[in-house]
Amino acid sequence: MRQIDKADLFFQKRNQNHLRYAINLTGWIGFQNWGDDYPVSISFGCLAENKDERTRIVKALTESGVESRLFSAGDLSQHPAFKNKFEVHTNETAKRVHNTRFLFAESDTT
């Protein structure tokens, strides 16, 4: 219950982090335009131009001590756990997300 009392502060800090990522990454990497919404999430999602660019970016981030995560969605029919169980989909958006998306974590405490 004590966490509920802190919810507004967490939302505010996550929003600030989200906006900071957007300001610093505009023109460098693709990400969602949230328009007039108030983004509050646990991560900031980015889209590289292609899979090779994502690999280069994530490698450079790792070598610089910056944590990132590959996104675990997109074309689920391509994930090892599902590959032989479900029909392969051909949705281009799902393929792009699967191949090019990565995330930065958004901390409540920074």
C-alpha positions, 0 to 999 in steps of 0.5 A: 500500500505504501507504493500506491502513495508514491504512484504519482511521483513514479508517474512523474519521474517516468514521464520526465525520463521518457521526455528526456530520452525523446529530446536526446534521441530525436533525429538519431533513432526512430520512436513512437510519436505519442502526440498529446498523451502523457507517456508513463512506461517502464521503458523507452522503445526505439526502432533502428533502421534495420537489424544490423543497425540495431546490432551495432547500436546495442553493441555500442551501448553495451560497450559504453555501459548503457543498458538496453533490452531487445524487445520481446514482441513483434513477430512472435511466430519468429521467437524460438518458443513459438517458431514450430508451434504457430503459423509464420505471419507476414505482417510487415509492422510485426517483422520490423518491430521484431527485427529492429526494436530495442528498449531503454529502461526508465527508472523511478529513481533517476 
